[in-house]
């Protein structure tokens, strides 16, 4: 086979063209975060403004006009009225307390006088039984009798009995001779004796005192 060129020569050859790639822009640089300023510090509360104290205002004294009377003392305040009322109430309370105490003492005193102390002679009748004023076999004096309650209340009576010789020489006294509790108009018995020897003597017996001794 012949290597001769064809007539008219070879057609011109196009130069080599590399394949075209689409243009790709370079990647964007990373964005830096936006700067955020730090939060502002809290503001202190407002301080109160100094207020100067009010200055006293001079008041021109009011002078009495000719022909007008000005009282010397200022009018009483309501506090004085409350104090007076309190003092009056206190005085009344004290008076009532004293009166109540006196009444209480009087009532208690009457109750004591009605149940203790010297008996009213109109509240009893006392008698010595005949033949009982004598000396026993041991030489000691003794006596007995009756007492009638003539009061309007129940009482126990205490008697003081004296033993004496017939020539008025006292031998002994028995101060604790008592009756039973006697209702109004009731009669009770009593008896007394002595531990002082009266052997060989003639004696007399008498009741020298009668007292209330309860009820």
Buried (B, 14 or more C-beta within 10 A) or exposed (E): EEEEEEEEEEEEEEEEEEEEEEEEEEEEEEEEEEEEEEEEEEEEEEEEEEEEEEEEEEEEEEEEEEEEEEEEEEEEEEEEEEEEEEEEEEEEEEEEEEEEEEEEEEEEEEEEEBBBEEBEEEBBEBEBEEEEBEBEEEEBBBBBBBBBBBBEEBBBBBBBBBBBEEEEEEBBBBEEBBBEBBEEEBBBEBBBBBEBBBEEBEBBBEBEEBBBBEB
